[in-house]
Amino acid sequence: MTKAVRYDEFGGIDVLRVDEVERPVPGDGQVLVRVKAAGINPSEAVIRTGALTDMFPSTFPSGQGSDLAGVIEEVGAGVDGFLPGDEVIGFSNKRASQAELALVEAGDLTRKPEKVPWEIAGGLYVVGVTAWGAVRSVSPQEGETVVISGAAGGVGSLAVQLARRTGATVIGLASESNHGWLRSHGVIPIAYGDGVADRIRATAPQGVDAFVDLYGGGYVELALALGVARERIDTIADFAAAAKYGVKTDGGTEAGPGAKILAELAALIADGHLEVPIAHVYPLAQVREAYTELERRHTHGKIVLRP
C-alpha cells in the first residue's frame, strides 16, 4: 500500500484527504516514480470545486496534481531511456502526482539536473510551461515594454524572468511586499489597485507593447485601455474577457511538448539563469493547509508538497 491525496465529491478544501491505496503497476510506456516533491496549483483547486466539469470531467475517488519530481522505481514494457534509480522531473495528466508513488508516461519525463533541488523540480511543470507559453504568445522583443499582472505568483515570478530574457522592459504588477524581489530581477514593480493605469502610463510614457494577465479581474480591459493590440494581450485567468474582446488565452502546451520545455527550464535553473521562488513546503499529510495558503492568492512563488 501507498499514500495518495483523494476526494470523493466536489467541494472545498475539507473534501481532501490522504488515503492508503494499492501500489500502482506501470503499463506499456509507463514509469512508476517515487515522488520526492509535487507542486500544487490554482487550477487544481478550481477542478476540485466542480466548476470545470465540462473541461475536466472527474471520476471518483479522484486524485489530484500534475507537477512532480522523483526517483524511478519501475519501468513498464517499451520504455527506453529511463532506468530504476534515475532522478526525473515530469507531470501526470491523470491527477495523480500528489502521492508517494505516481504512474507517469515516459514521454512526460525529463532528467533532473543535479543542481536543481527537489522542491523546485517538483513544482516546475504547471507554472513553468504556463509562463513559457504566456510570454511566448505575446512575443516581447528587445526595446519593447510588457506588463505582467500577478507578477510575483507562481507563474508570474517565472514569466517576468522569461520576459526579461528577451531584452524587453518588464513592468510587474504586484503587492508592495514583493517589489524588492521584482527589482532584484530587473523588473519595474508597480502596485495594483486604484490608479494603476496612471502609474503604468507614468512609468512607460512611450506606451505598452504587450500585456500578460495572470490574475484576472479587469486586466484585459486595462490592457486595451492602455492601447495594447488584441493580438499582444494574453490572459490565463479571464476567459470571459478573452472571448468578449478576442485576446489570446495561451499558457500551456501551445508552447510545445511539455517534457521538452521542462528540460529547457531545468537547464536554465541549473545554470543559475532562472529562479523559482518557493513559498512553502508542506508534508503530504498537510495537503489541506497547503491549499488553504494557495487559495488566499497572495503567495510569492510556489507551494510544494513533500510525500
Backbone hydrogen bonds in HBPLUS format (Angstrom, degrees):
<---DONOR---> <-ACCEPTOR-->    atom                        ^
c    i                          cat <-CA-CA->   ^        H-A-AA   ^      H-
h    n   atom  resd res      DA  || num        DHA   H-A  angle D-A-AA Bond
n    s   type  num  typ     dist DA aas  dist angle  dist       angle   num
A0002-THR N   A0021-VAL O   2.83 MM  19  5.37 153.3  1.90 150.5 159.2     1
A0021-VAL N   A0002-THR O   2.66 MM  19  5.37 168.1  1.67 164.9 169.1     2
A0100-GLU N   A0003-LYS O   2.86 MM  97  5.58 165.5  1.89 162.5 160.0     3
A0004-ALA N   A0019-ASP O   2.99 MM  15  5.49 146.5  2.10 146.3 156.0     4
A0019-ASP N   A0004-ALA O   2.85 MM  15  5.49 158.6  1.89 165.0 157.7     5
A0005-VAL N   A0098-GLN O   2.96 MM  93  5.80 168.2  1.97 171.9 170.0     6
A0006-ARG N   A0017-ARG O   2.90 MM  11  5.54 159.9  1.94 151.5 156.0     7
A0017-ARG N   A0006-ARG O   3.05 MM  11  5.54 139.1  2.22 156.4 166.5     8
A0007-TYR N   A0062-SER O   3.01 MM  55  5.47 133.5  2.24 142.3 154.9     9
A0062-SER N   A0007-TYR O   2.91 MM  55  5.47 163.6  1.94 164.7 160.8    10
A0011-GLY N   A0048-ARG O   3.00 MM  37  6.20 155.2  2.06 133.9 141.2    11
A0015-VAL N   A0012-GLY O   3.13 MM   3  6.02 173.2  2.13 125.3 127.5    12
A0016-LEU N   A0013-ILE O   3.12 MM   3  5.80 164.4  2.15 120.8 125.5    13
A0030-GLN N   A0027-GLY O   3.06 MM   3  5.34 160.3  2.10 133.6 131.7    14
A0029-GLY N   A0077-ALA O   2.81 MM  48  6.02 162.4  1.84 165.6 171.2    15
A0106-ALA N   A0029-GLY O   2.92 MM  77  5.85 175.6  1.92 162.7 161.3    16
A0076-GLY N   A0030-GLN O   2.78 MM  46  5.19 156.4  1.83 174.0 166.6    17
A0031-VAL N   A0104-VAL O   2.76 MM  73  5.28 154.0  1.82 154.4 163.5    18
A0104-VAL N   A0031-VAL O   2.87 MM  73  5.28 160.0  1.91 154.0 160.8    19
A0032-LEU N   A0074-GLU O   2.88 MM  42  5.09 169.3  1.90 144.8 148.5    20
A0073-GLU N   A0032-LEU O   2.77 MM  41  5.58 172.8  1.78 160.0 162.5    21
A0074-GLU N   A0032-LEU O   3.44 MM  42  5.09 160.7  2.48 128.4 132.9    22
A0033-VAL N   A0102-ALA O   2.88 MM  69  5.31 174.7  1.89 155.7 156.9    23
A0102-ALA N   A0033-VAL O   2.94 MM  69  5.31 156.0  2.00 147.4 155.4    24
A0034-ARG N   A0071-VAL O   2.83 MM  37  5.26 172.3  1.83 153.7 151.0    25
A0071-VAL N   A0034-ARG O   3.02 MM  37  5.26 150.7  2.11 142.8 144.5    26
A0035-VAL N   A0100-GLU O   2.87 MM  65  5.29 144.6  2.00 131.5 141.2    27
A0036-LYS N   A0069-ALA O   2.76 MM  33  5.79 163.4  1.78 143.9 149.7    28
A0037-ALA N   A0069-ALA O   3.21 MM  32  5.49 149.5  2.31 152.5 150.6    29
A0069-ALA N   A0037-ALA O   2.98 MM  32  5.49 132.5  2.21 159.9 163.2    30
A0038-ALA N   A0305-LEU O   2.90 MM 267  5.17 156.3  1.96 148.3 154.0    31
A0305-LEU N   A0038-ALA O   2.79 MM 267  5.17 173.1  1.80 148.1 150.5    32
A0039-GLY N   A0122-GLY O   2.91 MM  83  5.67 132.6  2.14 140.3 125.7    33
A0040-ILE N   A0303-ILE O   3.18 MM 263  6.05 150.4  2.27 163.5 157.2    34
A0044-GLU N   A0041-ASN O   3.07 MM   3  5.56 132.9  2.30 110.9 122.1    35
A0045-ALA N   A0042-PRO O   3.04 MM   3  5.21 119.8  2.42 100.3 115.0    36
A0046-VAL N   A0042-PRO O   3.12 MM   4  6.50 152.9  2.20 152.3 159.9    37
A0047-ILE N   A0043-SER O   2.93 MM   4  6.18 163.4  1.96 151.9 156.2    38
A0048-ARG N   A0044-GLU O   3.01 MM   4  6.16 154.5  2.08 144.2 150.9    39
A0049-THR N   A0046-VAL O   3.09 MM   3  5.30 135.9  2.29 101.8 113.5    40
A0050-GLY N   A0047-ILE O   3.06 MM   3  5.39 150.5  2.15 108.5 117.4    41
A0055-MET N   A0052-LEU O   3.13 MM   3  5.43 122.1  2.48 104.8 118.2    42
A0056-PHE N   A0052-LEU O   2.65 MM   4  5.67 167.3  1.67 166.6 171.1    43
A0098-GLN N   A0064-GLN O   3.06 MM  34  5.86 160.0  2.10 160.4 159.9    44
A0096-ALA N   A0065-GLY O   3.05 MM  31  5.46 115.2  2.49 162.3 148.2    45
A0097-SER N   A0065-GLY O   3.23 MM  32  4.75 174.2  2.23 111.4 110.8    46
A0092-SER N   A0066-SER O   2.90 MM  26  4.67 145.0  2.03 120.6 131.8    47
A0068-LEU N   A0090-GLY O   3.27 MM  22  5.54 133.7  2.50 145.9 135.8    48
A0090-GLY N   A0068-LEU O   3.00 MM  22  5.54 166.3  2.01 154.9 151.0    49
A0070-GLY N   A0088-VAL O   3.03 MM  18  5.62 154.4  2.09 147.0 154.9    50
A0088-VAL N   A0070-GLY O   2.88 MM  18  5.62 167.7  1.89 164.2 168.5    51
A0072-ILE N   A0086-ASP O   2.94 MM  14  5.45 163.6  1.97 154.8 158.8    52
A0085-GLY N   A0072-ILE O   2.81 MM  13  5.24 161.8  1.84 139.2 142.9    53
A0086-ASP N   A0083-LEU O   3.10 MM   3  5.82 161.1  2.14 145.4 146.2    54
A0112-LYS N   A0087-GLU O   2.95 MM  25  5.54 172.8  1.96 127.1 127.5    55
A0089-ILE N   A0110-THR O   2.77 MM  21  5.40 162.2  1.80 162.7 167.8    56
A0110-THR N   A0089-ILE O   2.84 MM  21  5.40 150.5  1.92 158.3 167.0    57
A0099-ALA N   A0097-SER O   2.88 MM   2  5.50 129.0  2.14 109.0  93.4    58
A0108-ASP N   A0105-GLU O   2.83 MM   3  5.39 162.5  1.86 120.8 126.8    59
A0109-LEU N   A0106-ALA O   3.27 MM   3  5.60 148.3  2.38 119.5 117.6    60
A0116-VAL N   A0113-PRO O   3.11 MM   3  5.58 166.1  2.13 117.2 121.6    61
A0121-ALA N   A0117-PRO O   2.96 MM   4  6.20 169.1  1.98 159.3 162.8    62
A0122-GLY N   A0118-TRP O   2.76 MM   4  5.85 163.9  1.78 160.0 164.4    63
A0123-GLY N   A0120-ILE O   3.29 MM   3  5.37 143.4  2.43  99.4 109.2    64
A0124-LEU N   A0121-ALA O   3.36 MM   3  5.32 165.4  2.39 111.2 110.5    65
A0128-GLY N   A0124-LEU O   2.75 MM   4  5.31 147.9  1.85 149.9 160.8    66
A0129-VAL N   A0125-TYR O   2.88 MM   4  5.82 172.4  1.89 157.5 159.8    67
A0130-THR N   A0126-VAL O   3.01 MM   4  5.88 154.5  2.07 142.2 150.3    68
A0131-ALA N   A0127-VAL O   2.90 MM   4  5.90 164.1  1.92 144.1 149.0    69
A0132-TRP N   A0128-GLY O   2.93 MM   4  6.04 163.6  1.96 148.3 153.6    70
A0133-GLY N   A0129-VAL O   2.91 MM   4  6.03 164.1  1.94 145.9 150.2    71
A0134-ALA N   A0130-THR O   2.88 MM   4  6.02 163.3  1.91 153.6 158.4    72
A0135-VAL N   A0131-ALA O   3.02 MM   4  6.08 170.7  2.02 153.5 156.1    73
A0136-ARG N   A0132-TRP O   3.01 MM   4  6.03 161.2  2.04 145.6 151.8    74
A0137-SER N   A0133-GLY O   2.97 MM   4  6.03 143.0  2.11 140.5 149.8    75
A0138-VAL N   A0135-VAL O   3.23 MM   3  5.69 141.8  2.39 108.4 117.3    76
A0139-SER N   A0136-ARG O   3.27 MM   3  5.09 148.8  2.37  97.3 106.4    77
A0144-GLU N   A0141-GLN O   3.00 MM   3  5.55 162.9  2.03 137.7 139.5    78
A0169-THR N   A0144-GLU O   2.75 MM  25  6.05 169.2  1.76 168.5 165.3    79
A0209-ASP N   A0145-THR O   2.87 MM  64  5.39 148.2  1.98 143.5 154.0    80
A0210-ALA N   A0145-THR O   3.26 MM  65  6.65 145.8  2.39 149.0 152.0    81
A0146-VAL N   A0169-THR O   2.89 MM  23  6.30 160.1  1.93 167.3 173.7    82
A0171-ILE N   A0146-VAL O   2.91 MM  25  6.24 164.9  1.93 156.9 161.5    83
A0147-VAL N   A0210-ALA O   3.01 MM  63  6.46 155.6  2.08 146.0 148.7    84
A0212-VAL N   A0147-VAL O   2.82 MM  65  6.24 164.0  1.84 163.3 168.8    85
A0148-ILE N   A0171-ILE O   2.88 MM  23  6.28 155.9  1.94 167.3 174.4    86
A0173-LEU N   A0148-ILE O   2.91 MM  25  6.17 170.9  1.92 156.3 158.4    87
A0149-SER N   A0212-VAL O   2.99 MM  63  6.50 155.7  2.05 160.0 167.9    88
A0153-GLY N   A0150-GLY O   3.34 MM   3  5.74 169.8  2.35 115.4 118.5    89
A0151-ALA N   A0173-LEU O   3.07 MM  22  5.53 160.9  2.11 151.2 152.2    90
A0301-GLY N   A0152-ALA O   3.16 MM 149  6.51 131.9  2.40 138.8 152.2    91
A0157-SER N   A0153-GLY O   2.86 MM   4  5.59 164.6  1.89 143.4 146.3    92
A0158-LEU N   A0155-VAL O   3.12 MM   3  5.55 136.5  2.32 108.6 119.9    93
A0159-ALA N   A0155-VAL O   2.87 MM   4  6.09 161.6  1.91 154.1 160.3    94
A0160-VAL N   A0156-GLY O   2.94 MM   4  6.04 167.9  1.95 160.0 159.6    95
A0162-LEU N   A0158-LEU O   2.92 MM   4  6.19 162.3  1.95 158.7 163.9    96
A0163-ALA N   A0159-ALA O   2.85 MM   4  6.00 158.6  1.90 151.3 157.5    97
A0164-ARG N   A0160-VAL O   2.99 MM   4  6.13 152.5  2.06 140.2 147.5    98
A0165-ARG N   A0161-GLN O   3.09 MM   4  6.34 142.6  2.23 141.4 150.9    99
A0166-THR N   A0163-ALA O   3.11 MM   3  5.49 155.3  2.17 107.9 115.4   100
A0167-GLY N   A0164-ARG O   2.98 MM   3  5.41 160.8  2.01 115.0 121.3   101
A0188-ILE N   A0170-VAL O   2.89 MM  18  6.19 171.7  1.89 164.9 163.5   102
A0172-GLY N   A0188-ILE O   2.84 MM  16  5.97 154.9  1.90 139.0 147.4   103
A0190-ILE N   A0172-GLY O   2.91 MM  18  6.08 151.9  1.99 158.2 155.9   104
A0174-ALA N   A0190-ILE O   3.12 MM  16  6.40 154.5  2.19 150.9 158.7   105
A0178-ASN N   A0175-SER O   2.96 MM   3  5.77 163.3  1.98 124.7 129.9   106
A0179-HIS N   A0176-GLU O   3.13 MM   3  5.12 166.9  2.15 107.4 111.5   107
A0182-LEU N   A0178-ASN O   3.19 MM   4  6.46 162.6  2.22 150.9 155.8   108
A0183-ARG N   A0179-HIS O   2.92 MM   4  6.14 166.0  1.94 154.5 157.8   109
A0184-SER N   A0180-GLY O   3.02 MM   4  6.22 154.8  2.09 146.7 153.6   110
A0185-HIS N   A0182-LEU O   3.00 MM   3  5.25 150.3  2.09 105.2 114.6   111
A0187-VAL N   A0182-LEU O   2.97 MM   5  5.10 159.5  2.02 146.3 141.2   112
A0186-GLY N   A0183-ARG O   3.01 MM   3  5.16 156.6  2.06 117.5 115.3   113
A0196-VAL N   A0193-GLY O   3.08 MM   3  5.76 139.6  2.25 150.3 149.3   114
A0199-ARG N   A0195-GLY O   3.05 MM   4  6.34 155.9  2.11 152.5 160.0   115
A0200-ILE N   A0196-VAL O   2.90 MM   4  6.15 153.6  1.97 151.1 157.7   116
A0201-ARG N   A0197-ALA O   2.98 MM   4  6.24 163.7  2.01 150.6 154.9   117
A0202-ALA N   A0198-ASP O   2.93 MM   4  6.11 154.1  2.00 146.3 153.3   118
A0203-THR N   A0199-ARG O   3.06 MM   4  6.18 145.0  2.19 138.2 147.2   119
A0203-THR N   A0200-ILE O   3.11 MM   3  5.07 120.2  2.49  93.3 108.3   120
A0204-ALA N   A0200-ILE O   2.79 MM   4  5.94 147.4  1.89 151.8 161.4   121
A0207-GLY N   A0204-ALA O   2.88 MM   3  5.42 163.4  1.90 119.5 125.0   122
A0211-PHE N   A0232-ARG O   3.05 MM  21  6.53 159.3  2.09 159.0 162.9   123
A0234-ASP N   A0211-PHE O   3.00 MM  23  6.46 158.0  2.05 159.9 167.1   124
A0213-ASP N   A0234-ASP O   2.72 MM  21  6.07 171.9  1.72 164.9 167.4   125
A0236-ILE N   A0213-ASP O   3.06 MM  23  6.49 155.5  2.12 171.3 176.3   126
A0222-LEU N   A0218-GLY O   3.07 MM   4  6.34 150.4  2.16 143.3 152.3   127
A0223-ALA N   A0219-TYR O   2.91 MM   4  6.09 159.1  1.96 144.0 148.6   128
A0224-LEU N   A0220-VAL O   3.06 MM   4  6.39 159.6  2.10 151.4 156.5   129
A0225-ALA N   A0221-GLU O   2.92 MM   4  6.15 156.2  1.98 147.3 154.2   130
A0226-LEU N   A0222-LEU O   2.93 MM   4  6.21 136.7  2.12 145.6 157.6   131
A0226-LEU N   A0223-ALA O   3.16 MM   3  5.07 128.1  2.44  91.8 105.5   132
A0228-VAL N   A0223-ALA O   3.10 MM   5  5.62 163.5  2.13 156.3 151.4   133
A0227-GLY N   A0224-LEU O   2.93 MM   3  5.10 156.8  1.99 106.4 113.3   134
A0232-ARG N   A0229-ALA O   2.88 MM   3  5.42 159.3  1.92 117.9 124.7   135
A0233-ILE N   A0230-ARG O   3.18 MM   3  5.37 153.9  2.25 117.8 114.7   136
A0248-LYS N   A0233-ILE O   2.97 MM  15  6.06 150.6  2.06 165.6 158.0   137
A0235-THR N   A0248-LYS O   2.98 MM  13  6.34 159.9  2.02 142.2 144.1   138
A0242-ALA N   A0238-ASP O   3.08 MM   4  6.36 151.6  2.17 142.5 151.2   139
A0243-ALA N   A0239-PHE O   2.99 MM   4  6.14 157.4  2.04 142.8 147.4   140
A0244-LYS N   A0240-ALA O   2.99 MM   4  6.20 152.1  2.07 143.5 151.8   141
A0245-TYR N   A0241-ALA O   2.90 MM   4  5.99 161.5  1.93 153.3 156.7   142
A0246-GLY N   A0242-ALA O   2.76 MM   4  5.35 131.5  1.99 140.3 149.8   143
A0247-VAL N   A0242-ALA O   3.29 MM   5  4.87 138.0  2.47 121.5 130.5   144
A0255-ALA N   A0252-GLY O   3.06 MM   3  6.15 172.9  2.06 130.9 132.5   145
A0256-GLY N   A0253-THR O   3.03 MM   3  5.23 152.9  2.11 105.4 113.4   146
A0261-ILE N   A0257-PRO O   3.15 MM   4  6.49 159.7  2.19 155.4 161.1   147
A0262-LEU N   A0258-GLY O   2.89 MM   4  6.08 160.6  1.92 152.5 158.5   148
A0263-ALA N   A0259-ALA O   3.02 MM   4  6.20 156.0  2.08 142.9 148.3   149
A0264-GLU N   A0260-LYS O   3.14 MM   4  6.46 155.8  2.20 145.2 151.2   150
A0265-LEU N   A0261-ILE O   2.87 MM   4  6.13 164.7  1.90 158.8 162.9   151
A0266-ALA N   A0262-LEU O   2.81 MM   4  5.93 164.1  1.83 154.0 158.9   152
A0267-ALA N   A0263-ALA O   3.03 MM   4  6.16 149.8  2.13 140.4 148.1   153
A0268-LEU N   A0264-GLU O   3.11 MM   4  6.41 152.8  2.18 143.9 150.7   154
A0269-ILE N   A0265-LEU O   2.97 MM   4  6.30 155.9  2.03 151.4 158.1   155
A0270-ALA N   A0266-ALA O   2.88 MM   4  6.07 164.6  1.90 150.0 154.3   156
A0271-ASP N   A0267-ALA O   3.02 MM   4  6.15 145.8  2.14 143.0 151.5   157
A0273-HIS N   A0268-LEU O   2.82 MM   5  5.03 150.3  1.90 163.7 157.6   158
A0272-GLY N   A0269-ILE O   3.00 MM   3  5.12 160.2  2.04 107.7 113.6   159
A0302-LYS N   A0277-PRO O   2.86 MM  25  6.21 163.4  1.89 143.2 143.4   160
A0279-ALA N   A0302-LYS O   2.73 MM  23  5.25 144.1  1.86 126.9 138.8   161
A0304-VAL N   A0280-HIS O   3.03 MM  24  6.45 162.1  2.06 157.0 162.8   162
A0282-TYR N   A0304-VAL O   2.84 MM  22  6.28 160.1  1.88 162.4 167.0   163
A0306-ARG N   A0282-TYR O   2.76 MM  24  6.10 146.8  1.87 153.2 161.3   164
A0286-GLN N   A0283-PRO O   2.86 MM   3  5.53 157.0  1.91 121.5 128.8   165
A0284-LEU N   A0306-ARG O   3.31 MM  22  5.60 141.5  2.47 118.6 114.3   166
A0287-VAL N   A0284-LEU O   3.14 MM   3  5.50 128.5  2.42 129.5 124.7   167
A0290-ALA N   A0286-GLN O   3.03 MM   4  6.36 154.7  2.09 152.9 160.7   168
A0291-TYR N   A0287-VAL O   3.07 MM   4  6.34 159.7  2.11 149.8 153.6   169
A0292-THR N   A0288-ARG O   2.92 MM   4  6.12 145.4  2.05 145.5 155.9   170
A0293-GLU N   A0289-GLU O   3.12 MM   4  6.41 157.9  2.17 148.1 151.9   171
A0294-LEU N   A0290-ALA O   3.04 MM   4  6.30 161.6  2.07 145.5 151.1   172
A0295-GLU N   A0291-TYR O   2.93 MM   4  5.95 164.3  1.95 148.3 151.3   173
A0296-ARG N   A0293-GLU O   3.22 MM   3  5.53 159.9  2.27 108.1 114.2   174
A0297-ARG N   A0294-LEU O   3.04 MM   3  5.80 159.6  2.08 120.7 126.3   175
